[in-house]
Amino acid sequence: MNFLAAAKREIGALAHAMSALNSRIFEKPELNFKEHFAAGRITDALAKEGFKIRLGRKKLGTAFEASWRGGRQRPVVAILAEYDALPNLGHACGHSMIAAAAYGSAVAAKRILGKRCGTLKVVGTPGEEGGGGKLLMIREGWFKGIDAVIMAHPSNRNRAVARMLAVMELEFKFFGKSSHAAAHPEHGINALDAVIMLFNGVNAMRQQTPNFSRVHGIITRGGDAPNIIPEFASAKFFVRGLTVGDFEFVLEKVVKCARAAATATGCKLKVVKNPVFYLPFEPNRTMGKVFRKHMDAVGLRDGGTPENEEIGSSDIGNLSQVVPALHPEFAVSGPDVVNHSRDFLKAVTSKKGMDAMLKASAALTATVCDLFTNPSLMEAVRREFASSHLGLKSTKRKS
């Protein structure tokens, strides 16, 4: 059976419902772990299509699992849905589209395969934008027994396979001593000076960081008045690396910069590490090869952007350490319009964006159908995961 032709037909029939779901979630943006409206709309739509719904509890109250079983239990394939928004920018990362594509692709695959299907799931993962929802879901066992996960993310490019960076947020708090900046400067210890020295130290060390590593920060507190030597100042940084080893190497250097700044100024230092740590994303290239074939066929030709360039971070990185995962991108805008911008926000509901979402959903549907009906493909996916799985190990670098 030509799964792609069938997928295009079924996605075409679902286009109005998918567009409406995207619009409804887009028009009512909700921040991480507060996505009650979005989760409700997605689960209601899937329940009407015969999917059995399981809801999360407590902090994961906006997580869900929608499952449908065909003629056999295995394999178990999950399409991931994200639906949280950004502060002040709404759905400028296009998560409303991810949700609509997950709904449409799952329903289309169910209709195409019928009894030939194994267990098909849509797993709703809240709090991707800094909340680490997938980390919590991994700990609670939501992904146990799943053979593969896949999702499609709007972007400014078409790319079947991309990696992502490990990331951790850190806050550096410097404690000094206040004094009159003109009359008694010698009695003060300037905490803002320590923050400025931290930034200068980080900027000086950039030449010695591994490829694709990133360090970026902001000053969150710099003082109260120019004539008062700041007794407290703070900054927040994101530290990223392409591998866990690269991340740890850069992290150690940044912390050393902070300690040096505290020593030089006489301040005391407190380092606060955010417990939500996103691991690098390790894509399953076997699935990626299949998706690329379908993506090219529907007119979303992979532009050939290297998989380790122009990348961010996501909690799907942690998930890729426990189950084979793919996170392709589809272009809803031109290359000059980037995620997390107001121009990208417009693209998420544009005609070009909707056309791209429907095409990506057809490619996603066909890939899912291949995974269910081609045992040798699923075995190849498992073999690749077993051989390339990074786990939680890191390769220490010498600083």
Secondary structure in CASP SS format (residue, H / E / C, confidence):
PFRMAT SS
TARGET T0000
AUTHOR 0000-0000-0000
METHOD secondary structure of the structure
MODEL  1
M C 1.00
N C 1.00
F H 1.00
L H 1.00
A H 1.00
A H 1.00
A H 1.00
K H 1.00
R H 1.00
E H 1.00
I H 1.00
G H 1.00
A H 1.00
L H 1.00
A H 1.00
H H 1.00
A H 1.00
M H 1.00
S H 1.00
A H 1.00
L H 1.00
N H 1.00
S H 1.00
R H 1.00
I H 1.00
F H 1.00
E H 1.00
K C 1.00
P C 1.00
E C 1.00
L C 1.00
N C 1.00
F C 1.00
K C 1.00
E C 1.00
H H 1.00
F H 1.00
A H 1.00
A H 1.00
G H 1.00
R H 1.00
I H 1.00
T H 1.00
D H 1.00
A H 1.00
L H 1.00
A H 1.00
K C 1.00
E C 1.00
G C 1.00
F C 1.00
K E 1.00
I E 1.00
R E 1.00
L E 1.00
G C 1.00
R C 1.00
K H 1.00
K H 1.00
L H 1.00
G C 1.00
T C 1.00
A C 1.00
F E 1.00
E E 1.00
A E 1.00
S E 1.00
W E 1.00
R E 1.00
G C 1.00
G C 1.00
R C 1.00
Q C 1.00
R C 1.00
P C 1.00
V E 1.00
V E 1.00
A E 1.00
I E 1.00
L E 1.00
A E 1.00
E C 1.00
Y C 1.00
D C 1.00
A C 1.00
L E 1.00
P C 1.00
N C 1.00
L C 1.00
G E 1.00
H C 1.00
A C 1.00
C C 1.00
G C 1.00
H H 1.00
S H 1.00
M H 1.00
I H 1.00
A H 1.00
A H 1.00
A H 1.00
A H 1.00
Y H 1.00
G H 1.00
S H 1.00
A H 1.00
V H 1.00
A H 1.00
A H 1.00
K H 1.00
R H 1.00
I H 1.00
L H 1.00
G H 1.00
K H 1.00
R H 1.00
C C 1.00
G C 1.00
T E 1.00
L E 1.00
K E 1.00
V E 1.00
V E 1.00
G E 1.00
T C 1.00
P C 1.00
G C 1.00
E C 1.00
E C 1.00
G C 1.00
G C 1.00
G C 1.00
G H 1.00
K H 1.00
L H 1.00
L H 1.00
M H 1.00
I H 1.00
R H 1.00
E C 1.00
G C 1.00
W C 1.00
F C 1.00
K C 1.00
G C 1.00
I C 1.00
D C 1.00
A E 1.00
V E 1.00
I E 1.00
M C 1.00
A C 1.00
H E 1.00
P E 1.00
S E 1.00
N C 1.00
R C 1.00
N C 1.00
R E 1.00
A C 1.00
V C 1.00
A C 1.00
R C 1.00
M E 1.00
L C 1.00
A E 1.00
V E 1.00
M E 1.00
E E 1.00
L E 1.00
E E 1.00
F E 1.00
K E 1.00
F E 1.00
F E 1.00
G C 1.00
K E 1.00
S C 1.00
S C 1.00
H E 1.00
A C 1.00
A C 1.00
A C 1.00
H C 1.00
P H 1.00
E H 1.00
H H 1.00
G C 1.00
I E 1.00
N C 1.00
A H 1.00
L H 1.00
D H 1.00
A H 1.00
V H 1.00
I H 1.00
M H 1.00
L H 1.00
F H 1.00
N H 1.00
G H 1.00
V H 1.00
N H 1.00
A H 1.00
M H 1.00
R H 1.00
Q H 1.00
Q H 1.00
T C 1.00
P C 1.00
N C 1.00
F C 1.00
S C 1.00
R E 1.00
V E 1.00
H E 1.00
G E 1.00
I E 1.00
I E 1.00
T E 1.00
R E 1.00
G C 1.00
G C 1.00
D C 1.00
A C 1.00
P C 1.00
N C 1.00
I E 1.00
I C 1.00
P C 1.00
E C 1.00
F E 1.00
A E 1.00
S E 1.00
A E 1.00
K E 1.00
F E 1.00
F E 1.00
V E 1.00
R E 1.00
G E 1.00
L C 1.00
T C 1.00
V H 1.00
G H 1.00
D H 1.00
F H 1.00
E H 1.00
F H 1.00
V H 1.00
L H 1.00
E H 1.00
K H 1.00
V H 1.00
V H 1.00
K H 1.00
C H 1.00
A H 1.00
R H 1.00
A H 1.00
A H 1.00
A H 1.00
T H 1.00
A H 1.00
T H 1.00
G C 1.00
C C 1.00
K E 1.00
L E 1.00
K E 1.00
V E 1.00
V E 1.00
K E 1.00
N C 1.00
P C 1.00
V C 1.00
F C 1.00
Y E 1.00
L C 1.00
P C 1.00
F E 1.00
E C 1.00
P C 1.00
N C 1.00
R H 1.00
T H 1.00
M H 1.00
G H 1.00
K H 1.00
V H 1.00
F H 1.00
R H 1.00
K H 1.00
H H 1.00
M H 1.00
D H 1.00
A H 1.00
V C 1.00
G C 1.00
L C 1.00
R C 1.00
D C 1.00
G C 1.00
G C 1.00
T C 1.00
P C 1.00
E C 1.00
N C 1.00
E C 1.00
E C 1.00
I C 1.00
G C 1.00
S C 1.00
S C 1.00
D C 1.00
I H 1.00
G H 1.00
N H 1.00
L H 1.00
S C 1.00
Q C 1.00
V C 1.00
V C 1.00
P C 1.00
A E 1.00
L E 1.00
H C 1.00
P C 1.00
E E 1.00
F E 1.00
A E 1.00
V C 1.00
S C 1.00
G C 1.00
P C 1.00
D C 1.00
V C 1.00
V C 1.00
N C 1.00
H C 1.00
S C 1.00
R H 1.00
D H 1.00
F H 1.00
L H 1.00
K H 1.00
A H 1.00
V C 1.00
T C 1.00
S C 1.00
K H 1.00
K H 1.00
G H 1.00
M H 1.00
D H 1.00
A H 1.00
M H 1.00
L H 1.00
K H 1.00
A H 1.00
S H 1.00
A H 1.00
A H 1.00
L H 1.00
T H 1.00
A H 1.00
T H 1.00
V H 1.00
C H 1.00
D H 1.00
L H 1.00
F H 1.00
T H 1.00
N C 1.00
P H 1.00
S H 1.00
L H 1.00
M H 1.00
E H 1.00
A H 1.00
V H 1.00
R H 1.00
R H 1.00
E H 1.00
F H 1.00
A H 1.00
S H 1.00
S H 1.00
H C 1.00
L C 1.00
G C 1.00
L C 1.00
K C 1.00
S C 1.00
T C 1.00
K C 1.00
R C 1.00
K C 1.00
S C 1.00
END
